[in-house]
Amino acid sequence: MVSDNGAGRAFIGSFTSAGGQGITAAAVDQETGALTVLGSTDTVPDPSYLALGHGPGPGGRALYAVSETERGTAAALDITGDVPQPIGEIRPVEGNGPTHLALAGGHVLTANYGSGSVTALPVQKDGSLGVVTAVLRHEGSGPDADRQQGPHAHQVLPDPSGNWVLSVDLGTDSVRICALDTTTGALRLHGETALRPGTGPRHLAFHPAGSHVYILNELEPTVTACRWDAATGVLEPVAETSVLPEESAHGGDTVIYPSEVVVSHDGRFLWTANRGHDSISVLALDAAGETATVVTTVDCGGHWPRDLALDPTGRRLYAANERSGNVSWFAVDPATGIPRRTGSLEVPAASCVIFA
């Protein structure tokens, strides 16, 4: 049964330019984790990433999406019905190719890959988006001439304290720490943490304790563990680990591009999705949260897993397999962290999955 205001639902993004349906709403079976399509909308072209926030009405929720197009946009959608409906205007983000968005301090923040920038847009009382209040442009480059000729902001995420915003830049091999003025929507650069040149950081995830950050690198299949000090806004790298067993990481001609990193609710395990290898890696975290050890890999249930998401219970993982056009779900063994595939839903050109 699907309850009101989007509870018990999943939302799936897909690339309309590659045959996807845009944004699909699905009911989630609470016993099995199975997804059942409720409806879709192509209002937002190429919605590569989605996020949830407050929407119209008491206790309402709204869905936010970025359009990964040359002249990027962001949109708000009402999810009280089976098919998401636009709220207000679709807003330009004043950046190219946005790949990620997050909500922080009453604003939607977008990471604009093409232009190497982060944009802030205010969320209005009705859940709609206002015009851009700030664009923070990254600077720099990296040693990979094909992928790092300039900045490429790939993800933007608030820290658990709500005091800082972290933006991950594949082009500059760094993570920027910013402060958001919640009144004016201004973004101020606070600091920048350099990672090993050529690793191409793509996404990060926080340890549930908020004391550590795990940065997934795209240009090399590794994860960088960092200490995070929320009091000072300082990110300190402490270790880098391959996300694949040695024979997989160094054997064959397959080029591997990790895409997403997820941490278990209890902080014991870390999972990554690996494009090219078409797998999900399972890594065990030590008690301090600073050492990650590869346990195994499992098949992702498709081809080119672009996104990986943990459901609200922490008992299931979902992989959005872009090139095979499906979302697969897995039951997670709570003792070992190893996922076991239990089902799949056809979703052409799937880009991401989130849960209400």
VENTA-V481298 format. One record per backbone hydrogen bond with DSSP energy under -0.5 kcal/mol. CO is the residue of the C=O (numbers start at 0). NH is the residue of the N-H. E is the energy in kcal/mol with one decimal. If there is no record, write none. Layout:
# VENTA-V481298
{{CO | NH | E} {CO | NH | E}}
This chain:
# VENTA-V481298
{{0 | 2 | -0.5} {2 | 5 | -0.6} {3 | 6 | -1.6} {5 | 8 | -1.0} {6 | 2 | -1.0} {7 | 27 | -2.3} {8 | 355 | -2.5} {9 | 25 | -2.6} {10 | 353 | -2.1} {11 | 23 | -2.7} {12 | 350 | -3.2} {12 | 351 | -1.1} {13 | 15 | -0.7} {13 | 46 | -0.8} {14 | 17 | -1.4} {14 | 19 | -2.8} {15 | 18 | -1.4} {20 | 22 | -0.9} {21 | 13 | -1.7} {22 | 40 | -2.1} {23 | 11 | -2.7} {24 | 37 | -3.2} {24 | 38 | -1.4} {25 | 9 | -2.7} {26 | 28 | -0.5} {26 | 35 | -2.0} {27 | 29 | -0.6} {28 | 32 | -2.8} {33 | 28 | -2.7} {35 | 26 | -3.1} {38 | 24 | -3.1} {40 | 22 | -2.8} {42 | 44 | -0.6} {43 | 46 | -0.6} {45 | 47 | -1.4} {45 | 67 | -2.8} {48 | 65 | -1.8} {50 | 63 | -3.3} {52 | 61 | -3.0} {56 | 59 | -2.1} {59 | 54 | -1.7} {60 | 78 | -0.9} {61 | 52 | -2.7} {62 | 76 | -2.8} {63 | 50 | -2.1} {64 | 74 | -2.4} {65 | 47 | -0.7} {65 | 48 | -0.6} {65 | 67 | -0.7} {66 | 68 | -2.3} {66 | 72 | -0.9} {66 | 97 | -0.6} {68 | 96 | -2.5} {69 | 71 | -0.9} {71 | 92 | -2.1} {72 | 66 | -2.8} {73 | 90 | -2.6} {74 | 64 | -2.3} {75 | 86 | -2.7} {76 | 62 | -2.9} {77 | 84 | -2.2} {81 | 83 | -0.5} {84 | 77 | -3.9} {85 | 87 | -0.5} {86 | 75 | -0.5} {88 | 90 | -0.5} {90 | 73 | -2.5} {94 | 71 | -1.5} {95 | 113 | -1.3} {95 | 114 | -1.2} {96 | 112 | -1.5} {99 | 110 | -2.5} {101 | 108 | -3.2} {103 | 106 | -1.4} {105 | 122 | -2.6} {106 | 103 | -2.5} {106 | 108 | -0.5} {107 | 120 | -2.3} {108 | 101 | -2.0} {109 | 111 | -0.6} {109 | 118 | -2.1} {110 | 98 | -2.4} {110 | 99 | -1.0} {110 | 112 | -0.8} {111 | 115 | -1.2} {111 | 116 | -1.5} {111 | 152 | -0.8} {115 | 137 | -2.9} {116 | 111 | -3.2} {117 | 135 | -3.1} {118 | 109 | -2.2} {119 | 132 | -2.6} {119 | 133 | -1.1} {120 | 107 | -3.2} {121 | 123 | -0.6} {121 | 129 | -2.9} {123 | 126 | -2.1} {127 | 123 | -3.4} {130 | 121 | -0.7} {133 | 119 | -2.4} {134 | 136 | -0.7} {135 | 117 | -2.3} {142 | 144 | -0.9} {143 | 147 | -3.0} {147 | 141 | -2.8} {151 | 169 | -2.1} {154 | 167 | -2.4} {156 | 165 | -3.2} {158 | 161 | -1.6} {163 | 158 | -2.2} {164 | 177 | -3.1} {165 | 156 | -2.5} {166 | 175 | -2.6} {167 | 153 | -3.3} {167 | 154 | -1.2} {167 | 169 | -0.6} {168 | 172 | -0.6} {168 | 173 | -1.4} {172 | 194 | -2.9} {173 | 168 | -2.5} {174 | 192 | -3.0} {175 | 166 | -2.5} {175 | 177 | -0.5} {176 | 189 | -3.0} {176 | 190 | -1.8} {177 | 164 | -2.4} {178 | 180 | -0.5} {178 | 187 | -2.6} {179 | 181 | -0.9} {180 | 184 | -2.9} {185 | 180 | -2.9} {187 | 178 | -2.6} {190 | 176 | -3.1} {191 | 193 | -0.6} {192 | 174 | -2.1} {195 | 198 | -1.7} {198 | 218 | -1.5} {198 | 219 | -1.1} {199 | 217 | -3.2} {202 | 215 | -3.1} {204 | 213 | -2.8} {206 | 209 | -2.4} {210 | 227 | -2.9} {211 | 206 | -2.7} {212 | 214 | -0.5} {212 | 225 | -2.8} {213 | 204 | -1.7} {213 | 215 | -0.6} {214 | 223 | -2.9} {215 | 201 | -3.2} {215 | 202 | -1.1} {219 | 221 | -2.7} {220 | 242 | -2.4} {221 | 216 | -2.8} {222 | 224 | -0.6} {222 | 240 | -2.7} {223 | 214 | -2.8} {224 | 237 | -3.2} {224 | 238 | -1.6} {225 | 212 | -2.3} {226 | 235 | -2.7} {227 | 229 | -0.7} {228 | 232 | -2.1} {228 | 233 | -1.3} {233 | 228 | -2.4} {235 | 226 | -3.0} {238 | 224 | -2.7} {240 | 222 | -2.9} {244 | 247 | -1.1} {244 | 248 | -2.5} {245 | 249 | -1.7} {246 | 250 | -0.5} {253 | 255 | -0.5} {256 | 274 | -1.7} {259 | 272 | -2.0} {261 | 270 | -3.0} {263 | 266 | -1.5} {267 | 284 | -2.8} {268 | 263 | -2.5} {269 | 282 | -2.9} {270 | 261 | -2.5} {271 | 280 | -2.5} {272 | 258 | -2.7} {272 | 259 | -0.7} {272 | 274 | -0.6} {273 | 277 | -1.2} {273 | 278 | -1.4} {274 | 256 | -2.1} {274 | 276 | -1.0} {277 | 299 | -1.8} {278 | 273 | -2.7} {279 | 297 | -2.3} {280 | 271 | -1.4} {280 | 282 | -0.5} {281 | 294 | -3.5} {281 | 295 | -1.1} {282 | 269 | -2.6} {283 | 292 | -2.4} {285 | 288 | -1.2} {289 | 291 | -0.5} {290 | 285 | -1.9} {292 | 283 | -3.0} {295 | 281 | -2.8} {297 | 279 | -2.7} {302 | 322 | -1.0} {302 | 323 | -1.4} {303 | 305 | -0.8} {303 | 321 | -2.1} {306 | 319 | -2.1} {308 | 317 | -2.6} {310 | 313 | -1.6} {314 | 331 | -2.8} {315 | 310 | -2.5} {316 | 329 | -2.7} {317 | 308 | -2.4} {318 | 320 | -0.9} {318 | 327 | -2.2} {319 | 305 | -2.2} {319 | 306 | -1.1} {319 | 321 | -0.9} {320 | 324 | -1.1} {320 | 325 | -1.7} {320 | 349 | -0.6} {321 | 348 | -0.7} {324 | 346 | -1.7} {325 | 320 | -2.9} {325 | 327 | -0.5} {326 | 344 | -2.5} {327 | 318 | -2.7} {328 | 341 | -2.8} {328 | 342 | -1.2} {329 | 316 | -1.8} {330 | 339 | -2.4} {331 | 333 | -0.6} {332 | 336 | -3.1} {337 | 332 | -2.1} {339 | 330 | -2.8} {342 | 328 | -2.3} {344 | 326 | -2.8} {346 | 349 | -1.2} {348 | 14 | -2.4} {351 | 12 | -1.8} {353 | 10 | -2.5}}
